[in-house]
C-alpha cells in the first residue's frame, strides 16, 4: 500500500481513537441484520462513538451537531495520496 495512504489512515485512526477510547462498552447481541453487536440508546454493544455520535437500532451511525463530520470523496483521497 502507498506510504501516503498508510500515513493518512494512521492519522485518521489516531484521531478516531482519541475520540472514542473511553466509550467502549461490553458486547450485547442486538440481532441486527449485519449480525454485529452495536450500541444504541437502548442497548450496549461493541461500538459507541461518544455523547454526540452513536448508532441507531437499524445500525445507522448518526452525529448530533454541525460540522462534526466531514465527507471525503475518492477523488480527494487520490489527491491526498499523490
mmCIF file of the C-alpha atoms, coordinates in Angstrom:
data_MODEL
# 
_entry.id   MODEL 
# 
loop_
_atom_site.group_PDB 
_atom_site.id 
_atom_site.type_symbol 
_atom_site.label_atom_id 
_atom_site.label_alt_id 
_atom_site.label_comp_id 
_atom_site.label_asym_id 
_atom_site.label_entity_id 
_atom_site.label_seq_id 
_atom_site.pdbx_PDB_ins_code 
_atom_site.Cartn_x 
_atom_site.Cartn_y 
_atom_site.Cartn_z 
_atom_site.occupancy 
_atom_site.B_iso_or_equiv 
_atom_site.pdbx_formal_charge 
_atom_site.auth_seq_id 
_atom_site.auth_comp_id 
_atom_site.auth_asym_id 
_atom_site.auth_atom_id 
_atom_site.pdbx_PDB_model_num 
ATOM 1  C CA . UNK A 1 1  ? 0.000   0.000  0.000  1.00 0.00 ? 1  UNK A CA 1 
ATOM 2  C CA . UNK A 1 2  ? 1.222   3.509  -0.775 1.00 0.00 ? 2  UNK A CA 1 
ATOM 3  C CA . UNK A 1 3  ? 3.075   5.169  2.130  1.00 0.00 ? 3  UNK A CA 1 
ATOM 4  C CA . UNK A 1 4  ? 0.885   8.311  1.958  1.00 0.00 ? 4  UNK A CA 1 
ATOM 5  C CA . UNK A 1 5  ? -2.288  6.226  2.196  1.00 0.00 ? 5  UNK A CA 1 
ATOM 6  C CA . UNK A 1 6  ? -0.905  4.390  5.219  1.00 0.00 ? 6  UNK A CA 1 
ATOM 7  C CA . UNK A 1 7  ? 0.081   7.680  6.870  1.00 0.00 ? 7  UNK A CA 1 
ATOM 8  C CA . UNK A 1 8  ? -3.369  9.172  6.197  1.00 0.00 ? 8  UNK A CA 1 
ATOM 9  C CA . UNK A 1 9  ? -5.073  6.083  7.627  1.00 0.00 ? 9  UNK A CA 1 
ATOM 10 C CA . UNK A 1 10 ? -2.836  6.171  10.706 1.00 0.00 ? 10 UNK A CA 1 
ATOM 11 C CA . UNK A 1 11 ? -3.664  9.834  11.344 1.00 0.00 ? 11 UNK A CA 1 
ATOM 12 C CA . UNK A 1 12 ? -7.367  9.089  10.921 1.00 0.00 ? 12 UNK A CA 1 
ATOM 13 C CA . UNK A 1 13 ? -7.149  6.092  13.274 1.00 0.00 ? 13 UNK A CA 1 
ATOM 14 C CA . UNK A 1 14 ? -5.301  8.111  15.930 1.00 0.00 ? 14 UNK A CA 1 
ATOM 15 C CA . UNK A 1 15 ? -7.868  10.922 15.807 1.00 0.00 ? 15 UNK A CA 1 
ATOM 16 C CA . UNK A 1 16 ? -10.750 8.459  15.951 1.00 0.00 ? 16 UNK A CA 1 
ATOM 17 C CA . UNK A 1 17 ? -9.137  6.597  18.864 1.00 0.00 ? 17 UNK A CA 1 
ATOM 18 C CA . UNK A 1 18 ? -8.764  9.848  20.838 1.00 0.00 ? 18 UNK A CA 1 
ATOM 19 C CA . UNK A 1 19 ? -12.480 10.492 20.406 1.00 0.00 ? 19 UNK A CA 1 
ATOM 20 C CA . UNK A 1 20 ? -13.713 7.000  21.291 1.00 0.00 ? 20 UNK A CA 1 
ATOM 21 C CA . UNK A 1 21 ? -11.093 5.419  23.568 1.00 0.00 ? 21 UNK A CA 1 
ATOM 22 C CA . UNK A 1 22 ? -13.165 5.931  26.714 1.00 0.00 ? 22 UNK A CA 1 
ATOM 23 C CA . UNK A 1 23 ? -16.522 4.912  25.236 1.00 0.00 ? 23 UNK A CA 1 
ATOM 24 C CA . UNK A 1 24 ? -16.162 1.154  24.809 1.00 0.00 ? 24 UNK A CA 1 
ATOM 25 C CA . UNK A 1 25 ? -18.871 -0.940 26.425 1.00 0.00 ? 25 UNK A CA 1 
ATOM 26 C CA . UNK A 1 26 ? -19.443 -4.660 26.752 1.00 0.00 ? 26 UNK A CA 1 
ATOM 27 C CA . UNK A 1 27 ? -20.965 -6.537 23.817 1.00 0.00 ? 27 UNK A CA 1 
ATOM 28 C CA . UNK A 1 28 ? -24.628 -7.472 23.657 1.00 0.00 ? 28 UNK A CA 1 
ATOM 29 C CA . UNK A 1 29 ? -26.155 -9.017 20.560 1.00 0.00 ? 29 UNK A CA 1 
ATOM 30 C CA . UNK A 1 30 ? -28.970 -6.901 19.101 1.00 0.00 ? 30 UNK A CA 1 
ATOM 31 C CA . UNK A 1 31 ? -29.858 -9.392 16.341 1.00 0.00 ? 31 UNK A CA 1 
ATOM 32 C CA . UNK A 1 32 ? -29.356 -6.704 13.737 1.00 0.00 ? 32 UNK A CA 1 
ATOM 33 C CA . UNK A 1 33 ? -29.178 -7.502 10.034 1.00 0.00 ? 33 UNK A CA 1 
ATOM 34 C CA . UNK A 1 34 ? -25.383 -7.246 9.998  1.00 0.00 ? 34 UNK A CA 1 
ATOM 35 C CA . UNK A 1 35 ? -25.041 -9.645 12.921 1.00 0.00 ? 35 UNK A CA 1 
ATOM 36 C CA . UNK A 1 36 ? -22.652 -7.253 14.679 1.00 0.00 ? 36 UNK A CA 1 
ATOM 37 C CA . UNK A 1 37 ? -23.304 -6.281 18.298 1.00 0.00 ? 37 UNK A CA 1 
ATOM 38 C CA . UNK A 1 38 ? -23.722 -2.499 18.312 1.00 0.00 ? 38 UNK A CA 1 
ATOM 39 C CA . UNK A 1 39 ? -24.510 0.173  20.873 1.00 0.00 ? 39 UNK A CA 1 
ATOM 40 C CA . UNK A 1 40 ? -27.713 2.200  20.683 1.00 0.00 ? 40 UNK A CA 1 
ATOM 41 C CA . UNK A 1 41 ? -29.544 4.468  23.060 1.00 0.00 ? 41 UNK A CA 1 
ATOM 42 C CA . UNK A 1 42 ? -31.300 1.366  24.441 1.00 0.00 ? 42 UNK A CA 1 
ATOM 43 C CA . UNK A 1 43 ? -28.651 -1.367 24.395 1.00 0.00 ? 43 UNK A CA 1 
ATOM 44 C CA . UNK A 1 44 ? -24.907 -1.525 24.790 1.00 0.00 ? 44 UNK A CA 1 
ATOM 45 C CA . UNK A 1 45 ? -22.609 -3.178 22.293 1.00 0.00 ? 45 UNK A CA 1 
ATOM 46 C CA . UNK A 1 46 ? -19.082 -3.026 20.987 1.00 0.00 ? 46 UNK A CA 1 
ATOM 47 C CA . UNK A 1 47 ? -19.457 0.207  19.005 1.00 0.00 ? 47 UNK A CA 1 
ATOM 48 C CA . UNK A 1 48 ? -20.183 3.583  20.574 1.00 0.00 ? 48 UNK A CA 1 
ATOM 49 C CA . UNK A 1 49 ? -18.872 6.923  19.435 1.00 0.00 ? 49 UNK A CA 1 
ATOM 50 C CA . UNK A 1 50 ? -19.470 9.252  22.353 1.00 0.00 ? 50 UNK A CA 1 
ATOM 51 C CA . UNK A 1 51 ? -22.012 11.777 23.576 1.00 0.00 ? 51 UNK A CA 1 
ATOM 52 C CA . UNK A 1 52 ? -22.856 13.178 20.150 1.00 0.00 ? 52 UNK A CA 1 
ATOM 53 C CA . UNK A 1 53 ? -22.054 10.155 17.965 1.00 0.00 ? 53 UNK A CA 1 
ATOM 54 C CA . UNK A 1 54 ? -23.882 6.855  18.085 1.00 0.00 ? 54 UNK A CA 1 
ATOM 55 C CA . UNK A 1 55 ? -25.633 4.089  16.210 1.00 0.00 ? 55 UNK A CA 1 
ATOM 56 C CA . UNK A 1 56 ? -29.398 3.765  15.863 1.00 0.00 ? 56 UNK A CA 1 
ATOM 57 C CA . UNK A 1 57 ? -31.259 0.457  16.251 1.00 0.00 ? 57 UNK A CA 1 
ATOM 58 C CA . UNK A 1 58 ? -31.122 -0.101 12.488 1.00 0.00 ? 58 UNK A CA 1 
ATOM 59 C CA . UNK A 1 59 ? -27.315 0.109  12.568 1.00 0.00 ? 59 UNK A CA 1 
ATOM 60 C CA . UNK A 1 60 ? -27.103 3.596  11.012 1.00 0.00 ? 60 UNK A CA 1 
ATOM 61 C CA . UNK A 1 61 ? -24.473 5.882  12.536 1.00 0.00 ? 61 UNK A CA 1 
ATOM 62 C CA . UNK A 1 62 ? -25.555 9.413  13.437 1.00 0.00 ? 62 UNK A CA 1 
ATOM 63 C CA . UNK A 1 63 ? -23.936 12.634 14.647 1.00 0.00 ? 63 UNK A CA 1 
ATOM 64 C CA . UNK A 1 64 ? -25.674 15.352 16.629 1.00 0.00 ? 64 UNK A CA 1 
ATOM 65 C CA . UNK A 1 65 ? -24.175 18.739 15.866 1.00 0.00 ? 65 UNK A CA 1 
ATOM 66 C CA . UNK A 1 66 ? -22.993 20.849 12.981 1.00 0.00 ? 66 UNK A CA 1 
ATOM 67 C CA . UNK A 1 67 ? -19.702 20.278 11.158 1.00 0.00 ? 67 UNK A CA 1 
ATOM 68 C CA . UNK A 1 68 ? -18.835 17.291 13.335 1.00 0.00 ? 68 UNK A CA 1 
ATOM 69 C CA . UNK A 1 69 ? -18.097 15.001 10.393 1.00 0.00 ? 69 UNK A CA 1 
ATOM 70 C CA . UNK A 1 70 ? -16.560 15.987 7.084  1.00 0.00 ? 70 UNK A CA 1 
ATOM 71 C CA . UNK A 1 71 ? -17.173 13.930 3.981  1.00 0.00 ? 71 UNK A CA 1 
ATOM 72 C CA . UNK A 1 72 ? -14.386 12.964 1.624  1.00 0.00 ? 72 UNK A CA 1 
ATOM 73 C CA . UNK A 1 73 ? -14.570 11.605 -1.907 1.00 0.00 ? 73 UNK A CA 1 
ATOM 74 C CA . UNK A 1 74 ? -12.341 9.057  -3.602 1.00 0.00 ? 74 UNK A CA 1 
ATOM 75 C CA . UNK A 1 75 ? -11.024 11.862 -5.806 1.00 0.00 ? 75 UNK A CA 1 
ATOM 76 C CA . UNK A 1 76 ? -9.993  13.820 -2.713 1.00 0.00 ? 76 UNK A CA 1 
ATOM 77 C CA . UNK A 1 77 ? -8.284  10.730 -1.297 1.00 0.00 ? 77 UNK A CA 1 
ATOM 78 C CA . UNK A 1 78 ? -6.454  10.250 -4.598 1.00 0.00 ? 78 UNK A CA 1 
ATOM 79 C CA . UNK A 1 79 ? -5.294  13.893 -4.493 1.00 0.00 ? 79 UNK A CA 1 
ATOM 80 C CA . UNK A 1 80 ? -4.021  13.481 -0.919 1.00 0.00 ? 80 UNK A CA 1 
ATOM 81 C CA . UNK A 1 81 ? -2.119  10.351 -1.848 1.00 0.00 ? 81 UNK A CA 1 
ATOM 82 C CA . UNK A 1 82 ? -0.323  11.760 -4.909 1.00 0.00 ? 82 UNK A CA 1 
# 
